[in-house]
Amino acid sequence: MAVQARQTLEETRWLLSLADAHPTVAGVVGWVDLQADDVRAQLERFADHRKLVGIRHIVQSESDDRFLMRPAFCRGISMLQEFGLAYDILIYSGHLPVAAEFVAQFDAQPFILDHLAKPPIRSREVDTWARDLHRLSRFPNVMAKLSGLVTEADRNTWTLEHIRPYLDLAFNCFGSDRLMIGSDWPVCTVAADYAATMGLVTEYVSRLSREERAAVLGGNAQRFWNLKAAALPGERL
């Protein structure tokens, strides 16, 4: 999967061109201005690109803690299902209560929570994040991505044991049928290389059944974004 990092239509077009050129890029999560008056026209411009499977806005960088509830933004979100697009929720853990309020408005819109909302692993705090994550997980149209965790831990000394309590809680909340592996590459490289980042989750799920491992390591992503199975090997989620 190729996921947006800059909030421009130019980057979305560029990511789609990469996906067209490289079969191993199974899908693109791009960006459109969901608050714009012409958001429908923006979505229509990309409607013929079969590899555009989702949209993301970098909400964690917005100064308004209730950005997700802005009427103009919600109006844009309400159009995504018509175009067959999921929405990636990129937030910090403190935004989780607002995220639950936001998701409650769209019971048929597929959502995926990026990076488990960046739990406070470095400080070993669990309770507030766990409570708020559990509340969000009650919405069946929300999945979560097991990614971006190494950068929330101590970047020099993290181990699976430091991160295990957060993975345990994620599985307790969402179950193996609503979680998927992800890397957050290249951001993850400030704390670990790609292999070590992915290895964190693959080692954790090694205790699960074969079917559960297959779901978390690829099957859930394929189902959520309706990806072609042939494009999955080698992709960076």
mmCIF file of the C-alpha atoms, coordinates in Angstrom:
data_MODEL
# 
_entry.id   MODEL 
# 
loop_
_atom_site.group_PDB 
_atom_site.id 
_atom_site.type_symbol 
_atom_site.label_atom_id 
_atom_site.label_alt_id 
_atom_site.label_comp_id 
_atom_site.label_asym_id 
_atom_site.label_entity_id 
_atom_site.label_seq_id 
_atom_site.pdbx_PDB_ins_code 
_atom_site.Cartn_x 
_atom_site.Cartn_y 
_atom_site.Cartn_z 
_atom_site.occupancy 
_atom_site.B_iso_or_equiv 
_atom_site.pdbx_formal_charge 
_atom_site.auth_seq_id 
_atom_site.auth_comp_id 
_atom_site.auth_asym_id 
_atom_site.auth_atom_id 
_atom_site.pdbx_PDB_model_num 
ATOM 1   C CA . MET A 1 1   ? 0.000   0.000   0.000   1.00 0.00 ? 1   MET A CA 1 
ATOM 2   C CA . ALA A 1 2   ? 1.142   3.525   -0.788  1.00 0.00 ? 2   ALA A CA 1 
ATOM 3   C CA . VAL A 1 3   ? -0.248  6.046   1.704   1.00 0.00 ? 3   VAL A CA 1 
ATOM 4   C CA . GLN A 1 4   ? -0.244  9.817   1.402   1.00 0.00 ? 4   GLN A CA 1 
ATOM 5   C CA . ALA A 1 5   ? 2.143   11.981  3.390   1.00 0.00 ? 5   ALA A CA 1 
ATOM 6   C CA . ARG A 1 6   ? 1.504   15.395  1.839   1.00 0.00 ? 6   ARG A CA 1 
ATOM 7   C CA . GLN A 1 7   ? -1.905  16.944  1.578   1.00 0.00 ? 7   GLN A CA 1 
ATOM 8   C CA . THR A 1 8   ? -1.884  17.773  -2.117  1.00 0.00 ? 8   THR A CA 1 
ATOM 9   C CA . LEU A 1 9   ? -3.747  16.463  -5.133  1.00 0.00 ? 9   LEU A CA 1 
ATOM 10  C CA . GLU A 1 10  ? -0.399  16.349  -6.934  1.00 0.00 ? 10  GLU A CA 1 
ATOM 11  C CA . GLU A 1 11  ? 0.909   13.729  -4.515  1.00 0.00 ? 11  GLU A CA 1 
ATOM 12  C CA . THR A 1 12  ? -2.238  11.643  -4.920  1.00 0.00 ? 12  THR A CA 1 
ATOM 13  C CA . ARG A 1 13  ? -1.761  11.683  -8.689  1.00 0.00 ? 13  ARG A CA 1 
ATOM 14  C CA . TRP A 1 14  ? 1.912   10.760  -8.258  1.00 0.00 ? 14  TRP A CA 1 
ATOM 15  C CA . LEU A 1 15  ? 1.110   7.827   -5.956  1.00 0.00 ? 15  LEU A CA 1 
ATOM 16  C CA . LEU A 1 16  ? -1.432  6.544   -8.464  1.00 0.00 ? 16  LEU A CA 1 
ATOM 17  C CA . SER A 1 17  ? 1.146   6.787   -11.240 1.00 0.00 ? 17  SER A CA 1 
ATOM 18  C CA . LEU A 1 18  ? 3.521   4.678   -9.135  1.00 0.00 ? 18  LEU A CA 1 
ATOM 19  C CA . ALA A 1 19  ? 0.766   2.142   -8.545  1.00 0.00 ? 19  ALA A CA 1 
ATOM 20  C CA . ASP A 1 20  ? 0.056   1.964   -12.269 1.00 0.00 ? 20  ASP A CA 1 
ATOM 21  C CA . ALA A 1 21  ? 3.752   1.399   -13.001 1.00 0.00 ? 21  ALA A CA 1 
ATOM 22  C CA . HIS A 1 22  ? 4.401   -1.147  -10.253 1.00 0.00 ? 22  HIS A CA 1 
ATOM 23  C CA . PRO A 1 23  ? 2.049   -4.149  -9.811  1.00 0.00 ? 23  PRO A CA 1 
ATOM 24  C CA . THR A 1 24  ? 3.362   -4.680  -6.269  1.00 0.00 ? 24  THR A CA 1 
ATOM 25  C CA . VAL A 1 25  ? 1.613   -1.468  -5.194  1.00 0.00 ? 25  VAL A CA 1 
ATOM 26  C CA . ALA A 1 26  ? -1.784  -2.992  -4.558  1.00 0.00 ? 26  ALA A CA 1 
ATOM 27  C CA . GLY A 1 27  ? -3.583  0.205   -3.628  1.00 0.00 ? 27  GLY A CA 1 
ATOM 28  C CA . VAL A 1 28  ? -3.258  3.878   -2.779  1.00 0.00 ? 28  VAL A CA 1 
ATOM 29  C CA . VAL A 1 29  ? -4.631  5.842   0.150   1.00 0.00 ? 29  VAL A CA 1 
ATOM 30  C CA . GLY A 1 30  ? -4.556  9.375   -1.176  1.00 0.00 ? 30  GLY A CA 1 
ATOM 31  C CA . TRP A 1 31  ? -5.745  12.827  -0.192  1.00 0.00 ? 31  TRP A CA 1 
ATOM 32  C CA . VAL A 1 32  ? -8.442  15.165  -1.404  1.00 0.00 ? 32  VAL A CA 1 
ATOM 33  C CA . ASP A 1 33  ? -9.600  18.319  0.316   1.00 0.00 ? 33  ASP A CA 1 
ATOM 34  C CA . LEU A 1 34  ? -12.591 16.913  2.148   1.00 0.00 ? 34  LEU A CA 1 
ATOM 35  C CA . GLN A 1 35  ? -13.584 20.388  3.361   1.00 0.00 ? 35  GLN A CA 1 
ATOM 36  C CA . ALA A 1 36  ? -13.601 21.977  -0.078  1.00 0.00 ? 36  ALA A CA 1 
ATOM 37  C CA . ASP A 1 37  ? -16.788 23.065  -1.803  1.00 0.00 ? 37  ASP A CA 1 
ATOM 38  C CA . ASP A 1 38  ? -15.655 21.081  -4.854  1.00 0.00 ? 38  ASP A CA 1 
ATOM 39  C CA . VAL A 1 39  ? -14.765 17.874  -3.007  1.00 0.00 ? 39  VAL A CA 1 
ATOM 40  C CA . ARG A 1 40  ? -17.169 15.864  -5.167  1.00 0.00 ? 40  ARG A CA 1 
ATOM 41  C CA . ALA A 1 41  ? -15.424 17.125  -8.301  1.00 0.00 ? 41  ALA A CA 1 
ATOM 42  C CA . GLN A 1 42  ? -12.054 16.156  -6.795  1.00 0.00 ? 42  GLN A CA 1 
ATOM 43  C CA . LEU A 1 43  ? -13.313 12.648  -6.066  1.00 0.00 ? 43  LEU A CA 1 
ATOM 44  C CA . GLU A 1 44  ? -14.796 12.341  -9.538  1.00 0.00 ? 44  GLU A CA 1 
ATOM 45  C CA . ARG A 1 45  ? -11.406 13.135  -11.097 1.00 0.00 ? 45  ARG A CA 1 
ATOM 46  C CA . PHE A 1 46  ? -9.980  10.021  -9.443  1.00 0.00 ? 46  PHE A CA 1 
ATOM 47  C CA . ALA A 1 47  ? -13.031 7.799   -9.911  1.00 0.00 ? 47  ALA A CA 1 
ATOM 48  C CA . ASP A 1 48  ? -11.484 5.861   -12.812 1.00 0.00 ? 48  ASP A CA 1 
ATOM 49  C CA . HIS A 1 49  ? -8.338  4.975   -10.870 1.00 0.00 ? 49  HIS A CA 1 
ATOM 50  C CA . ARG A 1 50  ? -9.123  1.484   -9.603  1.00 0.00 ? 50  ARG A CA 1 
ATOM 51  C CA . LYS A 1 51  ? -6.132  1.494   -7.246  1.00 0.00 ? 51  LYS A CA 1 
ATOM 52  C CA . LEU A 1 52  ? -7.365  4.484   -5.259  1.00 0.00 ? 52  LEU A CA 1 
ATOM 53  C CA . VAL A 1 53  ? -8.928  2.655   -2.320  1.00 0.00 ? 53  VAL A CA 1 
ATOM 54  C CA . GLY A 1 54  ? -8.929  5.205   0.476   1.00 0.00 ? 54  GLY A CA 1 
ATOM 55  C CA . ILE A 1 55  ? -8.491  8.799   1.615   1.00 0.00 ? 55  ILE A CA 1 
ATOM 56  C CA . ARG A 1 56  ? -6.559  10.193  4.574   1.00 0.00 ? 56  ARG A CA 1 
ATOM 57  C CA . HIS A 1 57  ? -6.228  13.588  6.202   1.00 0.00 ? 57  HIS A CA 1 
ATOM 58  C CA . ILE A 1 58  ? -3.435  14.233  8.704   1.00 0.00 ? 58  ILE A CA 1 
ATOM 59  C CA . VAL A 1 59  ? -5.782  15.126  11.532  1.00 0.00 ? 59  VAL A CA 1 
ATOM 60  C CA . GLN A 1 60  ? -3.056  14.695  14.159  1.00 0.00 ? 60  GLN A CA 1 
ATOM 61  C CA . SER A 1 61  ? -1.424  17.882  12.835  1.00 0.00 ? 61  SER A CA 1 
ATOM 62  C CA . GLU A 1 62  ? -4.549  20.022  13.089  1.00 0.00 ? 62  GLU A CA 1 
ATOM 63  C CA . SER A 1 63  ? -4.656  22.518  15.962  1.00 0.00 ? 63  SER A CA 1 
ATOM 64  C CA . ASP A 1 64  ? -8.385  21.941  16.434  1.00 0.00 ? 64  ASP A CA 1 
ATOM 65  C CA . ASP A 1 65  ? -8.789  18.869  18.660  1.00 0.00 ? 65  ASP A CA 1 
ATOM 66  C CA . ARG A 1 66  ? -12.325 18.461  17.328  1.00 0.00 ? 66  ARG A CA 1 
ATOM 67  C CA . PHE A 1 67  ? -11.346 18.765  13.680  1.00 0.00 ? 67  PHE A CA 1 
ATOM 68  C CA . LEU A 1 68  ? -13.054 15.453  12.846  1.00 0.00 ? 68  LEU A CA 1 
ATOM 69  C CA . MET A 1 69  ? -16.402 16.973  13.807  1.00 0.00 ? 69  MET A CA 1 
ATOM 70  C CA . ARG A 1 70  ? -16.202 20.008  11.543  1.00 0.00 ? 70  ARG A CA 1 
ATOM 71  C CA . PRO A 1 71  ? -19.365 20.105  9.411   1.00 0.00 ? 71  PRO A CA 1 
ATOM 72  C CA . ALA A 1 72  ? -17.473 20.696  6.159   1.00 0.00 ? 72  ALA A CA 1 
ATOM 73  C CA . PHE A 1 73  ? -15.137 17.779  6.870   1.00 0.00 ? 73  PHE A CA 1 
ATOM 74  C CA . CYS A 1 74  ? -18.017 15.466  7.748   1.00 0.00 ? 74  CYS A CA 1 
ATOM 75  C CA . ARG A 1 75  ? -19.780 16.488  4.552   1.00 0.00 ? 75  ARG A CA 1 
ATOM 76  C CA . GLY A 1 76  ? -16.752 15.310  2.606   1.00 0.00 ? 76  GLY A CA 1 
ATOM 77  C CA . ILE A 1 77  ? -16.593 12.041  4.540   1.00 0.00 ? 77  ILE A CA 1 
ATOM 78  C CA . SER A 1 78  ? -20.246 11.409  3.708   1.00 0.00 ? 78  SER A CA 1 
ATOM 79  C CA . MET A 1 79  ? -19.337 11.224  0.002   1.00 0.00 ? 79  MET A CA 1 
ATOM 80  C CA . LEU A 1 80  ? -16.609 8.582   0.266   1.00 0.00 ? 80  LEU A CA 1 
ATOM 81  C CA . GLN A 1 81  ? -18.848 5.517   0.343   1.00 0.00 ? 81  GLN A CA 1 
ATOM 82  C CA . GLU A 1 82  ? -20.421 6.543   -2.964  1.00 0.00 ? 82  GLU A CA 1 
ATOM 83  C CA . PHE A 1 83  ? -16.950 6.323   -4.531  1.00 0.00 ? 83  PHE A CA 1 
ATOM 84  C CA . GLY A 1 84  ? -16.059 3.048   -2.802  1.00 0.00 ? 84  GLY A CA 1 
ATOM 85  C CA . LEU A 1 85  ? -13.386 4.649   -0.632  1.00 0.00 ? 85  LEU A CA 1 
ATOM 86  C CA . ALA A 1 86  ? -12.353 3.871   2.933   1.00 0.00 ? 86  ALA A CA 1 
ATOM 87  C CA . TYR A 1 87  ? -11.043 6.529   5.306   1.00 0.00 ? 87  TYR A CA 1 
ATOM 88  C CA . ASP A 1 88  ? -7.825  6.312   7.361   1.00 0.00 ? 88  ASP A CA 1 
ATOM 89  C CA . ILE A 1 89  ? -8.110  7.933   10.795  1.00 0.00 ? 89  ILE A CA 1 
ATOM 90  C CA . LEU A 1 90  ? -4.687  9.401   11.630  1.00 0.00 ? 90  LEU A CA 1 
ATOM 91  C CA . ILE A 1 91  ? -4.817  10.829  15.145  1.00 0.00 ? 91  ILE A CA 1 
ATOM 92  C CA . TYR A 1 92  ? -3.080  10.870  18.508  1.00 0.00 ? 92  TYR A CA 1 
ATOM 93  C CA . SER A 1 93  ? -4.444  8.894   21.443  1.00 0.00 ? 93  SER A CA 1 
ATOM 94  C CA . GLY A 1 94  ? -5.996  12.027  22.949  1.00 0.00 ? 94  GLY A CA 1 
ATOM 95  C CA . HIS A 1 95  ? -8.266  12.304  19.913  1.00 0.00 ? 95  HIS A CA 1 
ATOM 96  C CA . LEU A 1 96  ? -9.850  8.875   20.418  1.00 0.00 ? 96  LEU A CA 1 
ATOM 97  C CA . PRO A 1 97  ? -13.018 10.131  22.188  1.00 0.00 ? 97  PRO A CA 1 
ATOM 98  C CA . VAL A 1 98  ? -13.705 12.555  19.328  1.00 0.00 ? 98  VAL A CA 1 
ATOM 99  C CA . ALA A 1 99  ? -12.971 9.775   16.830  1.00 0.00 ? 99  ALA A CA 1 
ATOM 100 C CA . ALA A 1 100 ? -15.705 7.637   18.396  1.00 0.00 ? 100 ALA A CA 1 
ATOM 101 C CA . GLU A 1 101 ? -18.129 10.555  18.197  1.00 0.00 ? 101 GLU A CA 1 
ATOM 102 C CA . PHE A 1 102 ? -17.119 11.057  14.561  1.00 0.00 ? 102 PHE A CA 1 
ATOM 103 C CA . VAL A 1 103 ? -17.451 7.415   13.502  1.00 0.00 ? 103 VAL A CA 1 
ATOM 104 C CA . ALA A 1 104 ? -20.885 7.169   15.137  1.00 0.00 ? 104 ALA A CA 1 
ATOM 105 C CA . GLN A 1 105 ? -22.252 9.408   12.379  1.00 0.00 ? 105 GLN A CA 1 
ATOM 106 C CA . PHE A 1 106 ? -21.270 7.019   9.556   1.00 0.00 ? 106 PHE A CA 1 
ATOM 107 C CA . ASP A 1 107 ? -22.376 3.475   10.291  1.00 0.00 ? 107 ASP A CA 1 
ATOM 108 C CA . ALA A 1 108 ? -21.739 2.184   6.748   1.00 0.00 ? 108 ALA A CA 1 
ATOM 109 C CA . GLN A 1 109 ? -18.479 3.992   5.980   1.00 0.00 ? 109 GLN A CA 1 
ATOM 110 C CA . PRO A 1 110 ? -15.358 1.786   6.298   1.00 0.00 ? 110 PRO A CA 1 
ATOM 111 C CA . PHE A 1 111 ? -12.723 3.286   8.602   1.00 0.00 ? 111 PHE A CA 1 
ATOM 112 C CA . ILE A 1 112 ? -9.265  2.176   9.613   1.00 0.00 ? 112 ILE A CA 1 
ATOM 113 C CA . LEU A 1 113 ? -7.422  3.567   12.626  1.00 0.00 ? 113 LEU A CA 1 
ATOM 114 C CA . ASP A 1 114 ? -3.765  4.182   11.831  1.00 0.00 ? 114 ASP A CA 1 
ATOM 115 C CA . HIS A 1 115 ? -1.034  3.242   14.314  1.00 0.00 ? 115 HIS A CA 1 
ATOM 116 C CA . LEU A 1 116 ? -3.572  2.347   17.055  1.00 0.00 ? 116 LEU A CA 1 
ATOM 117 C CA . ALA A 1 117 ? -3.832  6.129   17.598  1.00 0.00 ? 117 ALA A CA 1 
ATOM 118 C CA . LYS A 1 118 ? -0.196  6.249   18.733  1.00 0.00 ? 118 LYS A CA 1 
ATOM 119 C CA . PRO A 1 119 ? -0.449  4.928   22.296  1.00 0.00 ? 119 PRO A CA 1 
ATOM 120 C CA . PRO A 1 120 ? 1.892   6.388   24.948  1.00 0.00 ? 120 PRO A CA 1 
ATOM 121 C CA . ILE A 1 121 ? 4.276   3.422   24.944  1.00 0.00 ? 121 ILE A CA 1 
ATOM 122 C CA . ARG A 1 122 ? 7.313   5.440   25.981  1.00 0.00 ? 122 ARG A CA 1 
ATOM 123 C CA . SER A 1 123 ? 5.672   6.461   29.267  1.00 0.00 ? 123 SER A CA 1 
ATOM 124 C CA . ARG A 1 124 ? 4.136   2.983   29.766  1.00 0.00 ? 124 ARG A CA 1 
ATOM 125 C CA . GLU A 1 125 ? 0.691   4.528   30.240  1.00 0.00 ? 125 GLU A CA 1 
ATOM 126 C CA . VAL A 1 126 ? -2.141  2.229   29.233  1.00 0.00 ? 126 VAL A CA 1 
ATOM 127 C CA . ASP A 1 127 ? -5.449  2.843   31.005  1.00 0.00 ? 127 ASP A CA 1 
ATOM 128 C CA . THR A 1 128 ? -6.856  5.943   29.285  1.00 0.00 ? 128 THR A CA 1 
ATOM 129 C CA . TRP A 1 129 ? -5.752  4.816   25.825  1.00 0.00 ? 129 TRP A CA 1 
ATOM 130 C CA . ALA A 1 130 ? -7.184  1.332   26.435  1.00 0.00 ? 130 ALA A CA 1 
ATOM 131 C CA . ARG A 1 131 ? -10.547 2.702   27.572  1.00 0.00 ? 131 ARG A CA 1 
ATOM 132 C CA . ASP A 1 132 ? -10.855 5.020   24.592  1.00 0.00 ? 132 ASP A CA 1 
ATOM 133 C CA . LEU A 1 133 ? -9.656  2.405   22.090  1.00 0.00 ? 133 LEU A CA 1 
ATOM 134 C CA . HIS A 1 134 ? -12.232 -0.043  23.407  1.00 0.00 ? 134 HIS A CA 1 
ATOM 135 C CA . ARG A 1 135 ? -14.980 2.508   22.899  1.00 0.00 ? 135 ARG A CA 1 
ATOM 136 C CA . LEU A 1 136 ? -13.943 3.086   19.276  1.00 0.00 ? 136 LEU A CA 1 
ATOM 137 C CA . SER A 1 137 ? -13.639 -0.645  18.615  1.00 0.00 ? 137 SER A CA 1 
ATOM 138 C CA . ARG A 1 138 ? -17.334 -1.118  19.386  1.00 0.00 ? 138 ARG A CA 1 
ATOM 139 C CA . PHE A 1 139 ? -18.127 0.240   15.931  1.00 0.00 ? 139 PHE A CA 1 
ATOM 140 C CA . PRO A 1 140 ? -17.987 -2.772  13.584  1.00 0.00 ? 140 PRO A CA 1 
ATOM 141 C CA . ASN A 1 141 ? -17.056 -0.651  10.561  1.00 0.00 ? 141 ASN A CA 1 
ATOM 142 C CA . VAL A 1 142 ? -13.719 0.315   12.158  1.00 0.00 ? 142 VAL A CA 1 
ATOM 143 C CA . MET A 1 143 ? -10.538 -1.692  11.688  1.00 0.00 ? 143 MET A CA 1 
ATOM 144 C CA . ALA A 1 144 ? -7.095  -0.863  13.061  1.00 0.00 ? 144 ALA A CA 1 
ATOM 145 C CA . LYS A 1 145 ? -3.568  -0.966  11.735  1.00 0.00 ? 145 LYS A CA 1 
ATOM 146 C CA . LEU A 1 146 ? -0.723  -2.474  13.768  1.00 0.00 ? 146 LEU A CA 1 
ATOM 147 C CA . SER A 1 147 ? 1.831   0.081   12.676  1.00 0.00 ? 147 SER A CA 1 
ATOM 148 C CA . GLY A 1 148 ? 3.758   3.094   13.888  1.00 0.00 ? 148 GLY A CA 1 
ATOM 149 C CA . LEU A 1 149 ? 4.387   1.585   17.315  1.00 0.00 ? 149 LEU A CA 1 
ATOM 150 C CA . VAL A 1 150 ? 8.191   1.495   17.349  1.00 0.00 ? 150 VAL A CA 1 
ATOM 151 C CA . THR A 1 151 ? 8.315   5.277   17.047  1.00 0.00 ? 151 THR A CA 1 
ATOM 152 C CA . GLU A 1 152 ? 6.006   5.667   20.063  1.00 0.00 ? 152 GLU A CA 1 
ATOM 153 C CA . ALA A 1 153 ? 8.273   3.476   22.209  1.00 0.00 ? 153 ALA A CA 1 
ATOM 154 C CA . ASP A 1 154 ? 11.794  4.352   23.323  1.00 0.00 ? 154 ASP A CA 1 
ATOM 155 C CA . ARG A 1 155 ? 13.430  4.507   19.921  1.00 0.00 ? 155 ARG A CA 1 
ATOM 156 C CA . ASN A 1 156 ? 16.796  3.211   21.135  1.00 0.00 ? 156 ASN A CA 1 
ATOM 157 C CA . THR A 1 157 ? 15.804  0.443   23.532  1.00 0.00 ? 157 THR A CA 1 
ATOM 158 C CA . TRP A 1 158 ? 12.343  -0.826  22.499  1.00 0.00 ? 158 TRP A CA 1 
ATOM 159 C CA . THR A 1 159 ? 11.590  -4.534  22.504  1.00 0.00 ? 159 THR A CA 1 
ATOM 160 C CA . LEU A 1 160 ? 8.514   -6.615  21.803  1.00 0.00 ? 160 LEU A CA 1 
ATOM 161 C CA . GLU A 1 161 ? 7.994   -6.921  25.555  1.00 0.00 ? 161 GLU A CA 1 
ATOM 162 C CA . HIS A 1 162 ? 7.679   -3.128  25.855  1.00 0.00 ? 162 HIS A CA 1 
ATOM 163 C CA . ILE A 1 163 ? 5.021   -3.069  23.132  1.00 0.00 ? 163 ILE A CA 1 
ATOM 164 C CA . ARG A 1 164 ? 3.269   -6.370  23.911  1.00 0.00 ? 164 ARG A CA 1 
ATOM 165 C CA . PRO A 1 165 ? 0.695   -4.882  26.381  1.00 0.00 ? 165 PRO A CA 1 
ATOM 166 C CA . TYR A 1 166 ? -0.533  -2.519  23.661  1.00 0.00 ? 166 TYR A CA 1 
ATOM 167 C CA . LEU A 1 167 ? -0.772  -5.312  21.105  1.00 0.00 ? 167 LEU A CA 1 
ATOM 168 C CA . ASP A 1 168 ? -2.614  -7.461  23.661  1.00 0.00 ? 168 ASP A CA 1 
ATOM 169 C CA . LEU A 1 169 ? -5.175  -4.707  24.175  1.00 0.00 ? 169 LEU A CA 1 
ATOM 170 C CA . ALA A 1 170 ? -5.569  -4.137  20.438  1.00 0.00 ? 170 ALA A CA 1 
ATOM 171 C CA . PHE A 1 171 ? -6.372  -7.809  19.911  1.00 0.00 ? 171 PHE A CA 1 
ATOM 172 C CA . ASN A 1 172 ? -8.745  -7.794  22.876  1.00 0.00 ? 172 ASN A CA 1 
ATOM 173 C CA . CYS A 1 173 ? -10.583 -4.819  21.382  1.00 0.00 ? 173 CYS A CA 1 
ATOM 174 C CA . PHE A 1 174 ? -10.660 -5.642  17.678  1.00 0.00 ? 174 PHE A CA 1 
ATOM 175 C CA . GLY A 1 175 ? -9.880  -9.346  17.404  1.00 0.00 ? 175 GLY A CA 1 
ATOM 176 C CA . SER A 1 176 ? -7.783  -10.881 14.657  1.00 0.00 ? 176 SER A CA 1 
ATOM 177 C CA . ASP A 1 177 ? -10.459 -10.221 12.019  1.00 0.00 ? 177 ASP A CA 1 
ATOM 178 C CA . ARG A 1 178 ? -10.251 -6.415  12.316  1.00 0.00 ? 178 ARG A CA 1 
ATOM 179 C CA . LEU A 1 179 ? -6.511  -5.839  12.624  1.00 0.00 ? 179 LEU A CA 1 
ATOM 180 C CA . MET A 1 180 ? -3.837  -5.651  9.938   1.00 0.00 ? 180 MET A CA 1 
ATOM 181 C CA . ILE A 1 181 ? -0.082  -5.341  9.895   1.00 0.00 ? 181 ILE A CA 1 
ATOM 182 C CA . GLY A 1 182 ? 1.511   -2.119  8.716   1.00 0.00 ? 182 GLY A CA 1 
ATOM 183 C CA . SER A 1 183 ? 4.963   -0.566  8.713   1.00 0.00 ? 183 SER A CA 1 
ATOM 184 C CA . ASP A 1 184 ? 4.595   3.230   8.677   1.00 0.00 ? 184 ASP A CA 1 
ATOM 185 C CA . TRP A 1 185 ? 7.662   3.152   6.429   1.00 0.00 ? 185 TRP A CA 1 
ATOM 186 C CA . PRO A 1 186 ? 9.711   5.323   6.033   1.00 0.00 ? 186 PRO A CA 1 
ATOM 187 C CA . VAL A 1 187 ? 8.744   7.063   9.298   1.00 0.00 ? 187 VAL A CA 1 
ATOM 188 C CA . CYS A 1 188 ? 9.488   3.845   11.192  1.00 0.00 ? 188 CYS A CA 1 
ATOM 189 C CA . THR A 1 189 ? 13.167  4.061   10.235  1.00 0.00 ? 189 THR A CA 1 
ATOM 190 C CA . VAL A 1 190 ? 13.858  6.623   12.964  1.00 0.00 ? 190 VAL A CA 1 
ATOM 191 C CA . ALA A 1 191 ? 13.438  3.705   15.391  1.00 0.00 ? 191 ALA A CA 1 
ATOM 192 C CA . ALA A 1 192 ? 13.905  0.499   13.359  1.00 0.00 ? 192 ALA A CA 1 
ATOM 193 C CA . ASP A 1 193 ? 14.403  -0.733  9.833   1.00 0.00 ? 193 ASP A CA 1 
ATOM 194 C CA . TYR A 1 194 ? 11.563  -2.168  7.769   1.00 0.00 ? 194 TYR A CA 1 
ATOM 195 C CA . ALA A 1 195 ? 12.352  -5.800  8.617   1.00 0.00 ? 195 ALA A CA 1 
ATOM 196 C CA . ALA A 1 196 ? 12.477  -5.188  12.370  1.00 0.00 ? 196 ALA A CA 1 
ATOM 197 C CA . THR A 1 197 ? 9.293   -3.117  12.290  1.00 0.00 ? 197 THR A CA 1 
ATOM 198 C CA . MET A 1 198 ? 7.343   -5.806  10.476  1.00 0.00 ? 198 MET A CA 1 
ATOM 199 C CA . GLY A 1 199 ? 9.022   -8.487  12.572  1.00 0.00 ? 199 GLY A CA 1 
ATOM 200 C CA . LEU A 1 200 ? 7.515   -6.973  15.709  1.00 0.00 ? 200 LEU A CA 1 
ATOM 201 C CA . VAL A 1 201 ? 4.030   -7.966  14.565  1.00 0.00 ? 201 VAL A CA 1 
ATOM 202 C CA . THR A 1 202 ? 4.960   -11.203 12.804  1.00 0.00 ? 202 THR A CA 1 
ATOM 203 C CA . GLU A 1 203 ? 6.657   -12.432 15.980  1.00 0.00 ? 203 GLU A CA 1 
ATOM 204 C CA . TYR A 1 204 ? 3.667   -11.422 18.098  1.00 0.00 ? 204 TYR A CA 1 
ATOM 205 C CA . VAL A 1 205 ? 1.145   -13.230 15.879  1.00 0.00 ? 205 VAL A CA 1 
ATOM 206 C CA . SER A 1 206 ? 3.266   -16.390 15.669  1.00 0.00 ? 206 SER A CA 1 
ATOM 207 C CA . ARG A 1 207 ? 1.270   -17.724 18.643  1.00 0.00 ? 207 ARG A CA 1 
ATOM 208 C CA . LEU A 1 208 ? -2.034  -17.371 16.769  1.00 0.00 ? 208 LEU A CA 1 
ATOM 209 C CA . SER A 1 209 ? -3.690  -19.950 14.558  1.00 0.00 ? 209 SER A CA 1 
ATOM 210 C CA . ARG A 1 210 ? -2.711  -20.200 10.905  1.00 0.00 ? 210 ARG A CA 1 
ATOM 211 C CA . GLU A 1 211 ? -6.014  -18.606 9.871   1.00 0.00 ? 211 GLU A CA 1 
ATOM 212 C CA . GLU A 1 212 ? -5.608  -15.699 12.308  1.00 0.00 ? 212 GLU A CA 1 
ATOM 213 C CA . ARG A 1 213 ? -2.035  -15.060 11.169  1.00 0.00 ? 213 ARG A CA 1 
ATOM 214 C CA . ALA A 1 214 ? -3.100  -15.067 7.535   1.00 0.00 ? 214 ALA A CA 1 
ATOM 215 C CA . ALA A 1 215 ? -5.836  -12.542 8.314   1.00 0.00 ? 215 ALA A CA 1 
ATOM 216 C CA . VAL A 1 216 ? -3.613  -10.087 10.189  1.00 0.00 ? 216 VAL A CA 1 
ATOM 217 C CA . LEU A 1 217 ? -0.667  -10.410 7.801   1.00 0.00 ? 217 LEU A CA 1 
ATOM 218 C CA . GLY A 1 218 ? -2.604  -9.786  4.607   1.00 0.00 ? 218 GLY A CA 1 
ATOM 219 C CA . GLY A 1 219 ? -6.084  -11.208 4.394   1.00 0.00 ? 219 GLY A CA 1 
ATOM 220 C CA . ASN A 1 220 ? -7.785  -8.424  6.322   1.00 0.00 ? 220 ASN A CA 1 
ATOM 221 C CA . ALA A 1 221 ? -6.106  -5.763  4.184   1.00 0.00 ? 221 ALA A CA 1 
ATOM 222 C CA . GLN A 1 222 ? -7.142  -7.588  1.041   1.00 0.00 ? 222 GLN A CA 1 
ATOM 223 C CA . ARG A 1 223 ? -10.739 -7.772  2.250   1.00 0.00 ? 223 ARG A CA 1 
ATOM 224 C CA . PHE A 1 224 ? -10.932 -4.230  3.643   1.00 0.00 ? 224 PHE A CA 1 
ATOM 225 C CA . TRP A 1 225 ? -9.610  -2.534  0.517   1.00 0.00 ? 225 TRP A CA 1 
ATOM 226 C CA . ASN A 1 226 ? -10.803 -5.179  -1.958  1.00 0.00 ? 226 ASN A CA 1 
ATOM 227 C CA . LEU A 1 227 ? -7.246  -5.716  -3.170  1.00 0.00 ? 227 LEU A CA 1 
ATOM 228 C CA . LYS A 1 228 ? -6.157  -8.209  -5.771  1.00 0.00 ? 228 LYS A CA 1 
ATOM 229 C CA . ALA A 1 229 ? -4.371  -11.080 -4.024  1.00 0.00 ? 229 ALA A CA 1 
ATOM 230 C CA . ALA A 1 230 ? -1.745  -11.262 -6.764  1.00 0.00 ? 230 ALA A CA 1 
ATOM 231 C CA . ALA A 1 231 ? -0.528  -7.794  -5.845  1.00 0.00 ? 231 ALA A CA 1 
ATOM 232 C CA . LEU A 1 232 ? -0.010  -8.496  -2.157  1.00 0.00 ? 232 LEU A CA 1 
ATOM 233 C CA . PRO A 1 233 ? 3.436   -10.206 -1.983  1.00 0.00 ? 233 PRO A CA 1 
ATOM 234 C CA . GLY A 1 234 ? 6.210   -7.727  -1.303  1.00 0.00 ? 234 GLY A CA 1 
ATOM 235 C CA . GLU A 1 235 ? 4.019   -4.721  -0.636  1.00 0.00 ? 235 GLU A CA 1 
ATOM 236 C CA . ARG A 1 236 ? 4.738   -2.290  2.150   1.00 0.00 ? 236 ARG A CA 1 
ATOM 237 C CA . LEU A 1 237 ? 1.641   -1.632  4.206   1.00 0.00 ? 237 LEU A CA 1 
# 
